[in-house]
Amino acid sequence: MPVLDECNGQFGPVPGSHGEVVYHYHATAVTNVAGKPHVPYFMGCLGPSKSKCNSTVSSDYDGGANWCGEGCGADICVQPGTKRSALLRYLDSFTDGKGEAWLSQYTVNKF
């Protein structure tokens, strides 16, 4: 079962990536579960959410709908089994080689 952030996304390998990590989204068939945040069939926010998705909900947009999922309980959600070296290689490509420093700013689930 995937470990997802509030935008139904995660860092982890995808089929055909040979273990290389990418941030990607998952679709779900669960919607409007009573007593739980709305989990869309497809993404309703862009991530990584860094645990801030719910702070973007506004009555000015989309009728105030909350498109945020529950998240994994951490700012950054990484699929368990993901190699740390592959995650850092991916993050380094966006942070001028400072992926570890970027990641250390946030809480991260155990992976």
FENNOR-V806864 format. One record per residue. N is the residue number from 0. RES is the residue in one letter. BURIAL is 1 if it has 9 or more other ideal C-beta (glycine too) atoms within 8 Angstrom, else 0. Layout:
BEGIN
N,RES,BURIAL
N,RES,BURIAL
END
This chain:
BEGIN
0,M,0
1,P,0
2,V,1
3,L,1
4,D,1
5,E,1
6,C,1
7,N,1
8,G,1
9,Q,1
10,F,1
11,G,1
12,P,1
13,V,0
14,P,0
15,G,0
16,S,1
17,H,0
18,G,0
19,E,1
20,V,1
21,V,1
22,Y,0
23,H,0
24,Y,1
25,H,1
26,A,0
27,T,1
28,A,0
29,V,0
30,T,0
31,N,0
32,V,0
33,A,0
34,G,0
35,K,0
36,P,1
37,H,1
38,V,1
39,P,1
40,Y,0
41,F,0
42,M,1
43,G,1
44,C,1
45,L,0
46,G,1
47,P,1
48,S,1
49,K,1
50,S,1
51,K,0
52,C,1
53,N,1
54,S,0
55,T,0
56,V,1
57,S,0
58,S,0
59,D,0
60,Y,0
61,D,0
62,G,0
63,G,1
64,A,0
65,N,0
66,W,1
67,C,1
68,G,1
69,E,0
70,G,1
71,C,1
72,G,0
73,A,1
74,D,1
75,I,1
76,C,1
77,V,1
78,Q,1
79,P,0
80,G,0
81,T,1
82,K,0
83,R,0
84,S,0
85,A,1
86,L,1
87,L,1
88,R,1
89,Y,1
90,L,1
91,D,1
92,S,0
93,F,0
94,T,1
95,D,0
96,G,0
97,K,0
98,G,1
99,E,0
100,A,0
101,W,1
102,L,1
103,S,0
104,Q,0
105,Y,1
106,T,0
107,V,1
108,N,1
109,K,0
110,F,1
END
